[in-house]
Amino acid sequence: SPGSSSVLTGDKRMKVRPIKDLTDALSACGCSIKHLESPTSLPIEVAASGLAGGRIELSGKVSSQFVSSVLISAPYAQKPVELILPEPPVSQTYIDMTIKLMAVFGVKVEQEGTTVYRVPRKSYTNPKAHQVECDASSATYPLAIAAITGGTVTAEAVGANSIQGDAKFALLLKDMGCTIEQDADRTRVSGPSGGRRLKAVDVDMEPMTDAFMTAVALAAVAEGTTRITGIDNQRVKECNRIEVMVSELTKLGVPAGELPDGIWITGVDPETATLRPAVISCHNDHRIAMSFAVLGARIPQITIGQKSCVEKTYPEFWADMSRHLGMRYDAPPEMVSDAASVDADVQMPLPADERSVVLIGMRGAGKTHLGKAAAAHLGWDFIDLDHLYEARHGPIMQTVAAEGWSAFRERELAILKETLSTKSARTVIACGGGIVETAEARAVLRAHWPVVQARKPIADIEAYLGADASRPSLGEPPAVAYARRAPWYDECADFELLAAPGEVDWEAQERRFVRLLRRVQRADAAKAPHEHSFFISLTFPQINPDLLDPALFEDVDMVELRVDLLKSLEPNFIREQLALLRQRCELPVLFTVRSKSQGGAFEGSADQYLSLCEIAVSCCCEWVDLEADRDGAKLQAFCEHARRNCVQIIGSHHELGLMPTTEQIQEALRRCELQGAAALAKFVGVASDPLHALRVNTAASAAKLAIPHVALAMGNLGRMSRVLNLIMTPVTHPKLPVAAAPGQLSAQEIMTARKAFGYLPSRQFYLFGTPIEQSPSPVIHGTGFAANGCAHTYSKKDTASVDEVLEVMAMPNFGGASVTIPFKELLMPHVDSVSASVAAIGSLNTLTKSADGRISADNTDWQAIRTLLSRGLARRFAA
C-alpha cells in the first residue's frame, strides 16, 4: 500500500551477488530503493511508490533476470515503458521466453533487435488454458547421464518446439558423439556404446548458461580438451560457478582451468585414469550438486556435500535418478555432521536422511522398543529421555514427590532442547509420554522434523500397563491422561505409527517403523508405476482382518482403501482401519476419498475433503487419490505438503455420463496432472459401446502426458480397456464379495488375456555356469513367471565355454542371466556397462538386456550379505 515499504534480503551468498544494475535503473525512473548494507547487493528497502515508466536504461550483461523482471512489471507502470539496453544482454533466450509468455497472457512487447523493448500499459489476461513446459534445465541431467554411461533416456515434454534455451542441450550432446532423436515434444538421447568415449567440443554456451556445468561433467570424461565460452555471468550466481567447477574437478584429478569468459577441461579416460576420491563442495548451489552427480555416474568415489541443495529447483532429483535411472548412492558416515563442515560459509539444515527422529506417544505405546529396533537397523544412536533424566536426577516420581510436576517438566524440557542440539543427526530419540504437557515443549517439537507419534489403542495401553506392576503409578488412569494429551500429540507429530487393536507382533511394527523412516528419509521412495501393475480396491464399510485373505494381495502392487465407503469418517476410526489393513498387508496403500459426483459416497465440503486426505499423509500412506475437479490453491498447497512427505499423488477424474470425445478425454487427463503435482493421471468413463474401450486407450496414449496414465471404460462393454491399460489397472479378486466397479476383472484374467493377445513379452533367461545341475533357480524363476502371467522362460546353460555363453547372449530374445562360476569375471569384457557394485567388487552375478540390446552387469551378492547381517544385528540389539 502507498507509504509502506518492504525489505528484501537473502542468505550470505545472495548478499554478495551484484544487483546494482537493476536498482540503479529503477531508481533513475523514480523508484525509492535503499541499500541497507552493501551498496551493490541485498538487503534493500523498497518503498511502495509504484513504477513511473517511460524510458528505462538497464545493463543486461550481468543477468537476463534483470531484463525479464522489468519487462514482466512494465505493463503496470504509470506510463508505457521503453527499456533500453546499452549492449546485447547475456542469455537472450531467457528474455525471448519472457516476451513469448507475456504475449500468451495478453501483453505484446515491441522489440528492436536485442536492445530496445517497448511495453504498453495493459493488464494481463489469463488464457483459457496454458501448458507449462517441463524444466529443460533439469532435463539436461538425466540426458547427460545417458550420454556419460552409454545408456538411453527419453525426456518427455521437452522437444524441438520448446521456447527454453536449454532444450538445445541435446544438440551439444550430438556434437559430443551421442545419438539424438528429437520431435516437437520429446528428446531421446543414447550415449556412445561399444567402449567409445564422448568427444571434446569447442562451444559458446551463452544461449544456455544454466547447462554449462552439465556439459563440464561430460567434458571431464570426453576424449580431448573441451572449451566452453560465453558464460562469464556465471561467476556471480549462487557461487562463482566457473571457479568452483575448476577447483572441484582438480580435487578429482581432472585437468581444468578458467578462460576469460569460460572454462577448459581435458577429459580423462575413466577406464585407465587414476583419480582421487573427493568430497564435492557445492556452495549451496543446486547445479553444482546435480552436475557432479552426473559425473558420479561414471567416476566412482565422488561424495556430494550438501546434497539437499537440489531442493531449490529439483527436490525429487536423488529419488528420480535412483528410481528411473537406477543410480545408487549411500550417505557416508563421515558426512553426518553439520552441513557447514562441508561448506563453512553456508549454514544448511541437515538432509532428510540424517535428521534425528523424535518419538512421542503415550507411556506403554512401545516408543523405547520401536526406537531401539529402528536405531539398530539404521545404525544410529538411541536415546530414551526418561532414562537420561533418571541417570542425572534420579527416579522421576522422586522428583515429582519432592518438588512437584512443574520442576520435572522444566528439567525434562531442558534435556529435550539439549538432546536436539547435541544429537541432531542420526539418532532416534524417545520422549516421555508427558513431553507434550507444556506449551514450550510442544513448540520445540513442532520446530523439529520428523516427529513420529507411536499410536496404540488406549485400551491396549491400559491392559499392558495394568499387567506390569513394576511401573510406578502416575496418579491418574492412562485414559484420562490420553484424553488430555491426544490433541497435543496430533499437533506435534508429523507422522503416526499405527498399531492395530490387540496387535502383539512387535516385529511387524518394527518393520513398519523402519519402512516409514526410510521413506520419509527418501531412501525408499514409492516405486514408480510399471507395466503390468495392478491395485485391488477394498470397499468394506469396516475392515475385518479375518476377511483379508493373503491371496487377495498376491497378484497386485498396491491396495486401495476406499475411505468414502467406510461406515464412519471419524479420523480415529479411519486410523484404526488403516492399522488393521497394515497388520494384514505390507503393500503400498492408496488412500481414496471419492465424491458422490465422481461415483463415490463423500458429500462433504472441500475443506473436509482435504482434512480427510491429510490423514493419508500423517499415517504414511504411500499414495493418495485427488480429484482433478477440485484443483485450486488449497489443493496445490496440499499437493506440495504431500510430496514433501514422500506421498505420491494420483490425479483422477470419473465421468459418469456419456463417454466424452477423444479431445475431452485428453483434456481431462491433462487436468489430472494437477499442474505437475501428480505422479499418475487417471480417467474413468462409462462404456455404452465396445469401441469406447479403444477410445479411452487411444485418446490417453495420444495425449502425450508427462506422467503415466490409467484410462478405463467402466461396465462389461468396457472390459477390454482393462486389458489394454498396462499401468496400475484396478482389479477385483474371486475372494472379494463384490467388485469395486462394474466390469472389473481379476489380475489373472487380465494377464491371461494379454498373454493370448501377445501383449506380454516372451524372453529367455538363463543361469550360466558349471556345475549347476542341482540349482533350484529355474524352478524358482519359472514359478514366479507363471504366477505373474509372464511368458518368459528360465533355463540352465551348464557350460564352461565363454563362446557358448556369448552365443546365447547374442540371441534376439535373450533377456538376462544369473551368473556363477567360472563366468563372474570372464564375462566382464563382454558387457556394455557395469554397475558401481561390479566396479568395486571386480566381478558380476547378474546380466540384464535393455530394449536397445545393451548388456548391463550388476553384482547383488553384497546386498544379500548386508540384509542378513542387518537382520541378525537388529535382533541382537533389540534383545
TIGU-110216 format. One line per 8 residues: number of its first residue (from 1); for each residue z, x, y of C-alpha. Coordinates in steps of 0.02 Angstrom, whole numbers, plus 50000, padded with zeros to 5 digits. Each point is the difference from the previous one (the first is absolute). Layout:
<rs>
NUM	Z,X,Y | ...
</rs>
This chain:
<rs>
1	50000,50000,50000 | 49972,50060,50181 | 50135,50117,50060 | 50050,50055,49825 | 49959,50164,49915 | 49987,50071,49824 | 50041,50172,49932 | 49882,50073,49870
9	50065,50145,49896 | 49977,50079,49829 | 50061,50131,49879 | 50011,50186,50040 | 49816,50032,49967 | 49943,49850,50103 | 50099,50070,50145 | 49887,50153,50007
17	49831,49917,49972 | 49906,50000,50167 | 49965,49830,50078 | 49981,50056,50182 | 49813,49963,50003 | 50038,49818,49964 | 50153,49980,50112 | 49911,50088,50145
25	49849,49886,49985 | 50108,49842,49995 | 50110,50060,50145 | 49846,50034,50105 | 49949,49817,49987 | 50170,49933,50051 | 50106,49999,49843 | 50182,50051,50022
33	50037,50130,49864 | 50142,50125,50004 | 50020,50147,49879 | 50184,50008,49958 | 50010,50173,49920 | 49840,50102,49984 | 49869,49975,50136 | 49863,49992,49868
41	50069,49896,49857 | 50124,49867,49941 | 50119,49922,50042 | 49927,49900,50144 | 50059,49849,50099 | 49863,49872,50038 | 50026,49865,50131 | 49925,49828,49969
49	49882,50010,50150 | 49840,49954,49911 | 49834,50094,49990 | 49903,49996,50164 | 49832,50039,49923 | 49851,50070,50093 | 49943,50179,49974 | 50109,50099,49877
57	49964,50183,49966 | 50068,50065,49835 | 49975,50154,49894 | 49962,49963,49818 | 50003,50179,49940 | 50176,49993,49929 | 49994,49833,49910 | 49879,49855,49982
65	50155,49890,49986 | 50023,50018,50189 | 49827,49927,50028 | 50024,49860,49874 | 50167,49950,50075 | 49924,49978,50174 | 49849,49905,49930 | 50109,49880,49900
73	50112,49964,50150 | 49860,49991,50129 | 49952,49815,49980 | 50172,49953,50067 | 49989,50110,50155 | 50003,49919,50173 | 49816,50042,50024 | 49860,50066,49889
81	50024,50177,49938 | 49876,50143,50011 | 50063,50140,49888 | 49927,50170,50041 | 50018,50149,49883 | 49960,50169,50082 | 49930,50068,49836 | 49956,49929,49828
89	50160,49956,49905 | 50060,50058,49830 | 49983,49883,49852 | 49869,49888,50079 | 49987,49899,49838 | 50175,49929,50029 | 49952,49945,50176 | 49843,49918,49930
97	50108,49909,49873 | 50114,49937,50141 | 49850,49933,50098 | 49928,49912,49848 | 50164,49914,49962 | 50022,49948,50182 | 49830,49915,49988 | 50056,49908,49842
105	50145,49931,50102 | 49889,49945,50143 | 50001,50147,50123 | 49838,50099,50017 | 50012,50174,50074 | 49853,50066,50099 | 49973,50183,49957 | 49901,50143,50078
113	49990,50141,49875 | 50171,50060,49946 | 50080,50022,50172 | 49989,49833,50093 | 50074,49835,49938 | 50005,49837,50100 | 50119,49864,49941 | 50001,49823,50075
121	50156,49898,50034 | 50010,49880,49855 | 50124,49935,49871 | 49973,50045,49819 | 49951,49856,49886 | 50036,50002,49814 | 49848,49985,49885 | 50007,49867,49865
129	50024,50138,49872 | 49994,50189,50002 | 50006,50113,49848 | 50098,50158,50040 | 49926,50151,49913 | 50103,50108,49884 | 50062,50161,50079 | 49860,50127,49976
137	50117,50144,50043 | 50117,49953,49858 | 49850,49980,49883 | 49955,50184,50023 | 50147,50054,49891 | 49955,49912,49836 | 49816,50045,50029 | 50051,50181,50025
145	50103,49996,49840 | 49841,49949,49908 | 49910,50146,50082 | 50132,50130,49961 | 50032,49947,49820 | 49822,49958,49948 | 50046,49818,49974 | 49926,49839,50069
153	50082,49884,50127 | 49932,49843,50083 | 50069,49948,50170 | 49976,49813,50025 | 49970,49925,50173 | 49951,50168,50077 | 49812,50021,50000 | 49848,50048,50101
161	50023,49851,50117 | 50174,50055,50053 | 50030,50022,50186 | 50128,50137,49964 | 49949,50181,50024 | 50097,50058,49846 | 49887,49892,49890 | 49874,50143,50020
169	50118,50115,49904 | 49901,49961,49843 | 49848,50087,50075 | 50105,50158,50020 | 50049,49986,49817 | 49816,49990,49955 | 49969,50162,50095 | 50141,50080,49901
177	49916,49957,49835 | 50063,49826,49956 | 49895,49855,49939 | 50009,49854,50123 | 49954,49818,49977 | 50028,49896,50156 | 49947,49824,50043 | 50049,49889,50145
185	50175,49964,49937 | 50055,50137,49880 | 49993,50186,49968 | 50000,50086,49831 | 50030,50188,49985 | 49983,50109,49845 | 50057,50180,50011 | 49904,50147,49927
193	50017,50009,49811 | 49970,50128,49865 | 50105,50134,50082 | 49899,49999,50162 | 50099,50029,50160 | 49986,49912,50167 | 49891,50089,50128 | 50058,50068,50168
201	49927,49920,50157 | 49985,50028,50187 | 50038,49832,50081 | 50040,49927,50170 | 50132,49868,49963 | 50022,49937,50178 | 49942,49824,49947 | 50134,49991,49864
209	50142,50113,50054 | 50133,49905,49901 | 49912,50053,49840 | 49989,50187,50036 | 50160,50039,49903 | 49931,49912,49846 | 49845,50109,50015 | 50110,50155,50017
217	50086,49958,49835 | 49830,49995,49914 | 49941,50159,50087 | 50151,50091,49927 | 49919,49993,49827 | 49817,49999,50054 | 49883,50146,49967 | 49977,50098,50161
225	50070,49988,50176 | 50008,49832,50087 | 50000,49986,50190 | 50057,49838,50080 | 49977,49980,50189 | 50015,49863,50131 | 50184,49968,49964 | 50089,50088,50144
233	50094,49840,50046 | 50090,50008,49832 | 50115,50131,50072 | 50094,49863,50096 | 50026,49868,49864 | 50158,49974,49896 | 50000,50190,49992 | 49876,50139,50036
241	49900,49951,49849 | 49882,50149,50002 | 50144,50124,50009 | 50098,49909,49864 | 49852,49990,49880 | 49972,50188,50020 | 50184,50042,49974 | 50022,49888,49848
249	49840,50060,49915 | 50056,50178,50030 | 50164,49961,49911 | 49898,49957,49846 | 49891,50154,50014 | 49843,49912,50063 | 49914,50102,50139 | 49985,49899,50161
257	50000,50024,50188 | 49976,49914,50167 | 49838,49983,50098 | 49993,49960,50187 | 49972,49816,49958 | 50029,49997,49814 | 50045,50088,49839 | 49922,50109,49865
265	50049,50002,49817 | 49940,50114,49861 | 50016,49903,49839 | 50079,50069,49842 | 49953,49965,49820 | 50151,49905,49930 | 49953,50055,49824 | 50019,50186,50039
273	50096,50019,50163 | 50182,50052,49999 | 50082,49881,50124 | 50180,49987,50056 | 50112,49847,49977 | 50038,49926,50171 | 50100,49865,50086 | 49885,49919,50129
281	50081,49967,50169 | 49923,49837,50058 | 50078,49997,50175 | 50018,49811,49981 | 49809,49987,49996 | 49934,49873,49876 | 49829,50081,49990 | 50071,50171,49958
289	50095,49924,49853 | 49852,49901,49933 | 49876,50144,50019 | 50109,50121,49903 | 50025,49864,49869 | 49811,50008,49977 | 50009,50188,49979 | 50147,49977,49880
297	49885,49901,49886 | 49909,50164,49965 | 50127,50138,50035 | 50169,49996,49912 | 50172,50035,50072 | 49974,49919,50169 | 50157,49914,50063 | 49981,49876,50143
305	50147,50000,50121 | 50035,49837,50093 | 49891,49898,49883 | 50063,49840,50082 | 49905,50040,50160 | 49847,49915,49922 | 50085,49834,50038 | 49930,50011,50178
313	49826,49946,49942 | 49998,49989,49810 | 50172,49953,49928 | 49928,49969,49826 | 49912,50169,49993 | 50104,50082,49864 | 50007,49842,49894 | 49812,49969,50019
321	49954,50178,49955 | 50110,49988,49844 | 49952,49823,49949 | 49813,50004,50034 | 49954,50184,49986 | 50127,50061,49874 | 50080,50133,50109 | 50168,50059,49938
329	50139,50078,50100 | 50186,50029,49993 | 50137,50018,50130 | 50064,50180,49989 | 50192,50004,50001 | 49999,50135,50133 | 49917,49878,50121 | 50140,49873,49993
337	50093,50063,50153 | 49969,49927,50171 | 49817,49997,50051 | 50043,50110,50147 | 50016,50145,49879 | 49812,49993,49980 | 49953,49976,50181 | 50148,50047,50107
345	49930,49924,50158 | 49983,49825,49926 | 50142,49885,49944 | 49937,49883,49864 | 50090,49877,49887 | 50005,50043,49817 | 49853,49936,49896 | 50030,49842,49898
353	50011,50095,49836 | 50141,50111,50061 | 50115,49880,50095 | 50167,49970,49922 | 50025,49828,49922 | 50154,49898,50045 | 50066,49872,49875 | 50103,49853,50060
361	50065,49845,49912 | 50155,49923,49926 | 50128,50094,49901 | 49949,49987,49818 | 49813,49980,50038 | 49962,50167,49918 | 49971,50110,50152 | 50082,50155,49926
369	49919,49981,49830 | 49825,49967,50071 | 50019,50133,50133 | 50046,50135,49875 | 49857,49953,49884 | 49871,49998,50141 | 50062,50165,50071 | 49989,50081,49829
377	49823,49935,49976 | 49942,50060,50171 | 50093,50164,49992 | 50101,49952,50154 | 50184,50011,50046 | 50116,49850,49981 | 50147,49956,50112 | 50121,49855,49979
385	50081,49972,50170 | 50156,49920,49923 | 50024,50154,49890 | 49971,50113,50150 | 50129,49900,50100 | 50132,50014,49864 | 49969,50186,49979 | 50043,50023,50184
393	50129,49864,50038 | 50071,49942,49835 | 49985,49828,49918 | 49918,49869,50110 | 50131,49867,49971 | 50136,50126,50045 | 49918,50020,50173 | 49986,49811,50016
401	50183,49974,49953 | 50062,50134,50120 | 49882,49981,50149 | 49900,49839,49975 | 49817,49960,49970 | 49943,50052,50174 | 50058,50180,49972 | 49906,50007,49836
409	49842,49925,50075 | 50005,50125,50143 | 50009,50149,49881 | 49870,49922,49884 | 49880,49985,50147 | 50028,50183,50048 | 49960,50055,49822 | 49842,49892,50000
417	49939,50078,50162 | 50041,50176,49941 | 49913,49975,49833 | 49841,49929,50078 | 49997,50148,50118 | 50033,50139,49874 | 49915,49923,49848 | 49850,49917,50083
425	49880,50061,49866 | 49987,49981,49810 | 50167,49915,49972 | 50047,49830,49929 | 50152,49937,50095 | 50105,49856,49929 | 50108,49911,50128 | 50158,49900,49972
433	49978,49812,49987 | 50080,49968,50170 | 49897,50125,50101 | 49917,49853,50088 | 50164,49928,50064 | 49988,50083,50172 | 49861,49977,50128 | 49990,50187,50034
441	49974,50041,49816 | 49865,49866,49987 | 49912,50079,50150 | 50003,50170,49914 | 49926,49924,49841 | 49866,49905,50095 | 49946,50163,50082 | 49973,50083,49831
449	49853,49976,49880 | 50002,49962,49857 | 50156,49897,49965 | 50000,49911,49830 | 50115,49856,49958 | 50056,49992,49818 | 49999,49811,49979 | 50091,49930,49849
457	50052,49818,49975 | 50177,49979,50067 | 50055,49911,49840 | 49951,50155,49900 | 50093,50112,50123 | 50157,49894,49986 | 49992,50004,49810 | 49974,50189,50001
465	50141,50037,50122 | 50116,49878,49911 | 49977,50095,49838 | 50041,50169,50080 | 50187,50009,50027 | 49989,50179,50065 | 49925,49945,50166 | 50127,49958,50136
473	49992,49827,50078 | 49927,49990,50174 | 50104,49851,50051 | 49869,49863,49987 | 49884,49931,49865 | 49830,50087,49992 | 49911,49835,50035 | 50093,49981,50166
481	49957,50177,50052 | 49818,49976,49949 | 49982,49837,50097 | 50051,50096,50157 | 49898,50156,49966 | 49839,49927,49930 | 49912,49976,50169 | 50055,50175,50052
489	49927,50077,49842 | 49836,49910,50036 | 50005,50059,50180 | 50017,50184,49950 | 49892,50011,49844 | 49817,50047,50000 | 49982,49961,49815 | 50094,49905,49866
497	50023,50056,49821 | 50020,49838,49903 | 50100,49974,49841 | 49971,49842,49899 | 50146,49887,49955 | 50091,50073,49851 | 49890,50155,49994 | 50087,50144,49911
505	49852,50116,49967 | 50044,50143,50116 | 49852,50106,49945 | 49880,49864,50057 | 50088,49988,50168 | 49992,50189,50017 | 49812,49998,49968 | 49976,49865,50130
513	50100,50099,50128 | 49903,50159,49969 | 49834,49905,50011 | 50058,49922,50162 | 50045,50169,50075 | 49840,50084,49944 | 49898,49861,50076 | 50087,49994,50168
521	49989,50190,50002 | 49812,49978,49973 | 50007,50105,49842 | 49942,49854,49892 | 49896,49889,50112 | 49937,49835,49929 | 49842,50035,49902 | 49835,49947,50073
529	49915,49856,49909 | 49878,50061,49867 | 49861,49921,49899 | 50049,49883,49858 | 50173,49971,50073 | 50094,49835,49988 | 50155,49912,50061 | 50092,49855,49922
537	50078,49865,50108 | 50171,49924,49963 | 50014,49822,50065 | 50170,49953,49930 | 50122,49904,50111 | 50133,50121,49936 | 49985,50161,49901 | 50067,49982,49824
545	50009,50175,49925 | 49986,49928,49824 | 49826,49933,50043 | 49938,50169,50064 | 49925,50059,49837 | 49950,50185,50011 | 49827,49949,49938 | 49969,49917,50169
553	49993,50169,50084 | 49905,50103,49870 | 49823,49981,50070 | 50036,49990,50187 | 50032,50123,50140 | 50109,49891,50112 | 50103,49840,49995 | 49996,49872,50140
561	50154,49899,50044 | 49947,49837,50083 | 50149,49983,50115 | 49937,49837,50077 | 50015,49916,49829 | 50182,50048,49971 | 50123,49856,50004 | 50091,50077,50148
569	49945,50113,50143 | 50178,50055,50037 | 49991,50191,50018 | 50137,50038,49873 | 49916,49888,49872 | 49835,50093,50026 | 50090,50167,49981 | 50075,49939,49837
577	49827,49952,49934 | 49932,50171,50046 | 50148,50082,49912 | 49972,49897,49843 | 49815,50043,50003 | 50034,50186,50024 | 50122,49994,49855 | 49861,49948,49881
585	49847,50082,50077 | 49974,50172,50081 | 49825,49963,50065 | 49965,49994,50188 | 50046,49832,50077 | 49887,49898,50116 | 50104,49887,50113 | 49904,49844,50051
593	50045,49854,50113 | 49851,49882,49994 | 49985,49864,50133 | 49957,49821,49956 | 49839,50014,50099 | 49953,50149,49889 | 50038,49912,49836 | 50186,50041,49991
601	50162,49909,50038 | 50071,50084,50156 | 50009,49887,50154 | 50116,50099,50115 | 49968,50082,50168 | 49913,50166,50033 | 50168,50083,50033 | 50070,49933,49836
609	49846,50065,49910 | 50024,50177,50067 | 50188,49991,49968 | 49965,49965,49816 | 49871,50140,49993 | 50132,50117,50072 | 50095,49978,49837 | 49852,50083,49912
617	50025,50157,50106 | 50189,50010,49989 | 49999,49966,49813 | 49868,50133,49970 | 49856,49895,49936 | 49847,50109,49984 | 49878,49870,50070 | 50009,49849,50115
625	49866,49866,50022 | 49969,49951,50182 | 49890,49854,50051 | 49861,50057,50116 | 50004,49837,50098 | 50171,50051,50065 | 49936,50162,50078 | 50070,50038,50172
633	50124,50112,50090 | 50149,49951,49892 | 49906,50021,49836 | 49932,50169,50057 | 50176,50057,50044 | 50056,49949,49827 | 49852,50092,49923 | 50050,50159,50089
641	50180,49979,49941 | 49942,49970,49821 | 49884,50150,49996 | 50135,50114,50074 | 50107,49950,49851 | 49860,50030,49875 | 49960,49818,49961 | 49815,49967,49969
649	49920,49845,50075 | 49876,49874,49931 | 49914,49898,50135 | 49951,49833,49925 | 49907,49841,50040 | 49986,49846,49888 | 49863,49875,50045 | 50043,49833,49918
657	49852,49897,50063 | 49815,50024,49968 | 49946,50173,49948 | 49957,50094,50161 | 49833,50084,50033 | 49973,50184,49963 | 50025,50043,50184 | 50161,49898,50009
665	50069,50085,49845 | 49963,50170,50075 | 50081,49954,50165 | 50155,49938,49908 | 50010,50163,49902 | 49987,50102,50160 | 50145,49901,50072 | 50094,50040,49839
673	49991,50185,50046 | 50134,49954,50129 | 49932,50120,50130 | 50015,50146,49880 | 50177,49960,49941 | 49951,49932,49828 | 49968,50107,49846 | 49912,49858,49909
681	49904,49847,50064 | 50002,49839,49899 | 49890,49845,50017 | 50015,49847,49887 | 49888,49847,50011 | 49975,49846,49890 | 49848,49996,49886 | 49903,49837,49988
689	49847,50089,49928 | 49988,50143,49874 | 49898,50099,50128 | 50151,50005,50114 | 50073,50136,49889 | 49849,50108,50040 | 50008,49955,50185 | 50176,50062,50028
697	49965,50159,49901 | 49838,50046,50089 | 50068,49951,50171 | 50153,50110,49978 | 49898,50148,49938 | 49879,49986,50145 | 50140,49990,50129 | 50027,50189,49985
705	50185,49989,50036 | 50100,50158,50032 | 50122,49949,49861 | 49985,49929,49823 | 49984,49812,49983 | 50039,49854,49886 | 49872,49858,50007 | 50025,49848,49890
713	49940,49822,49975 | 50136,49886,49932 | 49969,49871,49864 | 49912,50001,49832 | 49830,50015,50084 | 50056,50159,50086 | 50068,50093,49849 | 49858,50125,50003
721	50066,50062,50168 | 50154,50064,49908 | 49890,50099,49883 | 49897,50070,50144 | 50152,50044,50108 | 50051,50173,49939 | 50153,50036,50108 | 50171,49915,49989
729	49937,49841,49918 | 50140,49870,49981 | 50021,49950,49818 | 50101,49884,49891 | 50071,50028,49826 | 50013,49889,49844 | 50190,50014,50009 | 50007,49923,50174
737	50027,49810,50000 | 49862,49974,50129 | 49872,50105,50093 | 50040,50040,50182 | 49829,49938,50059 | 49859,49894,49928 | 49876,50101,49900 | 50111,50151,49971
745	49964,50105,49846 | 50107,50126,49907 | 49969,50186,50021 | 49939,50013,49820 | 49877,49856,50026 | 49930,50085,50155 | 49986,50171,49918 | 49915,49924,49848
753	49871,49919,50113 | 49973,50159,50099 | 49977,50098,49840 | 49873,49873,49936 | 49902,50007,50164 | 50001,50189,50002 | 50112,50016,50154 | 50116,50124,49914
761	49946,50181,49993 | 49988,50076,49828 | 50044,50184,49999 | 50048,50121,49863 | 50162,50099,50012 | 50052,50141,49886 | 50137,50114,49941 | 49934,50179,49998
769	50084,50134,49892 | 50044,50057,49826 | 50093,49961,49890 | 50018,49819,50059 | 49977,49896,49843 | 50182,49936,50010 | 49992,49953,50185 | 50048,49820,50040
777	49904,50005,50166 | 49847,49900,49942 | 50112,49860,49935 | 50104,49998,50160 | 49851,50001,50118 | 49895,49884,49894 | 50141,49873,49993 | 50019,50012,50189
785	49814,49975,50029 | 49996,49848,49885 | 50156,49923,50074 | 49925,50012,50174 | 49830,49933,49949 | 49914,50167,50031 | 49840,50049,49910 | 50045,50185,49995
793	50022,50104,49842 | 50112,50150,49966 | 49953,50125,49863 | 50052,50169,49933 | 49888,50152,50020 | 50081,50120,49877 | 49915,50165,50036 | 50030,50176,50065
801	49825,50014,50073 | 49984,49997,50189 | 49813,49961,49984 | 50035,49844,49898 | 50125,49939,50129 | 49879,50035,50143 | 49867,49895,49910 | 50121,49854,49996
809	50047,50024,50183 | 49816,49992,50047 | 49975,49830,49919 | 49960,49862,50128 | 50140,49885,49939 | 50134,50136,49988 | 50151,49935,50095 | 50131,50135,49977
817	50109,50088,49875 | 50172,50057,49951 | 49995,50188,49970 | 50107,50105,49884 | 49986,50174,49924 | 49889,50100,50000 | 49913,49922,50151 | 50135,49991,50133
825	49938,50162,50078 | 49827,50014,49922 | 49934,49846,50093 | 50061,50059,50171 | 49831,50078,50050 | 49905,49843,49950 | 50079,49871,50118 | 49949,49956,50177
833	50174,49990,50076 | 50180,50030,49951 | 50162,49923,50061 | 50138,50098,50083 | 50096,49989,49836 | 49860,50085,49905 | 49986,50134,50133 | 50187,50035,49991
841	50018,49994,49810 | 49835,50082,49954 | 49951,49873,49867 | 49945,49819,49983 | 50041,49856,49885 | 49898,49855,50072 | 49817,49979,50048 | 49930,49853,50099
849	49820,49962,50048 | 49964,49918,50167 | 49860,49878,50038 | 49891,50141,50067 | 50018,50098,49837 | 50123,50132,50062 | 50132,50060,49876 | 50176,50020,50070
857	50144,50086,49912 | 50185,49964,50010 | 50159,50056,49912 | 50134,49868,49977 | 50113,50092,49878 | 50120,50047,50139 | 50021,49818,50052 | 50063,49951,49827
865	50117,50149,49999 | 50069,49956,50172 | 50020,49815,49956 | 50098,50038,49842 | 50110,50127,50089 | 50031,49881,50146 | 50052,49859,49885 | 50115,50112,49900
873	50081,50074,50155 | 50018,49829,50080 | 50095,49936,49848 | 50108,50156,49998 | 50043,49990,50185 | 50031,49813,49991 | 50119,50028,49855
</rs>
